[in-house]
Each structure stands twice: as structure tokens, then as C-alpha cells.
Amino acid sequence: MDSAERDQRFDRATELFDGLNARDVRVVALTWVDNSGITRTKSVPLRRLAHAAAHGVGASPVFDVFLFDDWIIQGRFAGGPVGDLRLHPDLDRLTVLAGQPGWAWAPADRYFQSGVPYPMDQRLQARKAVQNLEARGLTAQAGFEIEWCVGKSDTDDYVPATSGSAYGHARQVELSDYCVDILTALDQQDVEVLQFHPEYAAGQFEVSTAPEDPVAAADTAVLVKETIRAITMRHGMRPSFSPKVVNGGVGNGGHLHFSIWRDGTNLYRDFHDEAKQFTAGVLSHIRALCAIGCPSLASYLRLVPHTWSAPFVAWGEENRETALRLIQDNLEIKCFDLTANPYLVVAGVIAAGLDGIATQAALPEGLNVDPALLDDVQRLPTSLREAVEEFEKDAVLTEAFGKELAGTIADVRRGEMERYKEASPQGIANVTRWRH
């Protein structure tokens, strides 16, 4: 980032000031998502936005080794008190927050003080992956499904805030104003919602957003989660995005929908050969991708058969128990959850899919039955340890992320395993319930 770009960012933020001020914005939250999937932030008064856009806001690189519970480990490539980075807001995504009056939000990219991009920044990693797609003449569209459970706020246990049936309209009737407020806030923030409905678990809801550029889709996932959090708390309740709110119950997923395009044509619409190769690439790396998309101890309480969590290394047309579900226009990656960093998720999927195209990988036959009924279908990793081991030996993914970022991701996962090595499954559910 040279002086000319800094001046351009300063001028752009200055131009935005009057409009934001007229909408009563007083503070702008600059967010990034760490390797444990937690959205971290530094905020600036509106009058400091132009300075932040040009020169950034200081943030220690130690956040790369934060665990989900704020415990800090010493990694091989990050950790300790030395060093400083700069958060630069993406002004193209600056959004006035409907659920937090007086606030606006912008996702931030992390740079060194010199203006050089920070190689372990997850959002920049996603942007690089999109550029790798474009280098092959491809573009992509992506969107996340966000699932959450609504609990009462006067306890750390999970007590559903509604008694309505799974998928039942009664649940929406009980929390009618709440549901409307969420959808209204998302609309005011220019988030296009495809559908909204009660889900299977007690007190659970789901919102699906429209497809967009993969980096934008990851931004939207962050914005939707934090909007839901704000609206839920304003209604006197608590949201949980954890993959296992109560051990033994159905958990929250964070499914990714993904399609690749060439010359304006969706290659998944007719399942073009390149789409098949892309799918084969994702499938061949899916066990390693679990360290990215299913990155917590709680993830493996969710990934069990007969719960529609898709814990099998397989794909199928409209099959909800295979890790990859082929839909009419896109590929749904069903095994992922919302403890994941969405920028790492899209970057990892692109790297895996491009490997499939580069090697012209053959897609095995799809399954049209429940994989649990078959004896020869491989499971996804059944533990975080197994997922990390798969990730570390996957040369395609570790090379795509780079030695420092890949190593730090593994360090954070092992830090979580070590910290909670004595915890019971219910203990893990308890400690992760309200963190994401």
C-alpha cells in the first residue's frame, strides 16, 4: 500500500462521512475473524474513519493464536508480545448496523505497518484464492446457511426460548416480532435473504443468503451472525451458533453453497466436466478441509451419523447425509459449521477444487442412499486430532495457505485439544455454547 493508495482511501472515507453522520453513526467497528472462528474487533469514532482507512488501526499479531475462549498459546509462527499490524477497513463493504443504533461496520484486512499485506490474514487469503480462480478464467458464487439456537438469557445452560415444533409455524408465532426484526435488519443492511425458517433442534432457526462473490459471501456470513446476535440480545435472549449446543442434541451447521462460472455460465447447472472435477477435488480433500470447516472440539460432537450432519466422504444428488450435496445450481458442502472462519473456508474450498481441475480428477459415483447403510463409505474425521493430522499431510492445502498460516491453524487446533483434553463431551458443549 503506497502513499497514493493511502490518499485514495482517506479521500473515500472523507466522502462517506456526511452520509454516515446524517444516519447518526458515531462508531465504526472494524472486524476480522481469527483462526478459532471468533470475530474480533477494534472500533473507531466516525471522525477517525478516514485516518483508519489510510493508516490503519493497530492490532497485535498475537490474535492469530487466540483460542475460542481467549486463552493465548505460543505458536511456531505467531504469539508473544512483539509486533504490530494495521487493520484497514474495506470501505466498499461499510454497512450501517440496523441492530446496533449509532454503529457502522466494515470488515478489515491486516497489513504490516509498512503497508505490505500480512501473509496470515485470512480475508486476504480468501481474496488470493479468488484471484487464483480468475487466473483460470473462472469466477465463483458462494453463500452460507446460518443456523442458530435461541436460548433464555438468565442461565448459562441452554433453555430454549420457544417451545414450538421443529419446522413449525408455532415457533415463528411465539417469536414473531423477533423474526421480523432480524429480517428487517438484514434487509436494511442490503443482505439478500433467500429463506428463513425454524430448524429441527429446540429453539433453532436458519437463514440462507443469496450467492455472491466468495469474499463477499464470507463478509455477509460475519455480518449476519453479528446482526442475529445484536437483535437476539435486544429481545432479551441469547443466540448460540455452536455446532453442539447440548450434547446428544442436533447441532448448528454452517453449510456452504458454491458454484463456479466460466464466461457467464454456471458450470453446475448442467454439471459440466469442470464442475465435476472441482467437486472431485473438494471431495478428495474434504477430510483435511475439516480442520478448516469443522475446526473445534464441538464440531466432532455434531459429525455423527443419522443426524443429517453429513459425516461421510461422499457426494450425492440431493443427498443430505453426504458431505457434498449436489443441488440444481450449486454444490452444498454440508459438513461445515459456524465455528469456522468463513474466509478460510472459501479459500480452502477453492484450493481443493482447483486442484481437482488441474489434475482432471475423476468424480466417483454419487450415492442415492443413506451412507450409514453401506459398509464401504469412509467417514469424515471423528475427532479434531484426526482432522488436523489430515490437514498437515495435505500438500495442496498447506501450500495454498502457506507454511506460516497452515502451521498456525494447526497450532491453534492443538492448543484447543490440549486445553480441554480432560473435558467430557457435555463439558465441551458447555464451554463452547455461547462463544460463537
Buried (B, 14 or more C-beta within 10 A) or exposed (E): BEEEEBEBBBEBBBEBBEEBEEEEBEBBBBBBBBBBBBBBBBBBEBEBBBBBBBBBBEBBBBBBBBBBEEBBBEBEBBBEEEEEBBBBBBBEBBBBBBBBEEBBBBBBBBBBEEBEBBBBBBBBBBBBBBEBBEEEEBBBBBBBBBBBBBBBBEEEEBEBBBEBEEEBEEBBEBBEEBBEBBBEBBEBBEBEBEEBBBBBBBBBBBBBBEBBBBBBBBBBBBBBBBBBBBBBBBBEBBBBBBBBBBBEBBBBBBBBBBBBBBEEEBBBEEBBEBBBBBBBBBBBBBBBBBBBBBBBBBBBBBBBBEBEBBBBBBBBEEBEBBBBBBEEEBBBBBBBBBBBBBBBBBBBBBBBBBBBBEEEBEBEEBBEEBBEEEEEBEBBBEBBBBBBBBBBEBEBBBEBBBEBBBBBBBBBBBBBBEBBEEBEBEEBBBBBBBBB
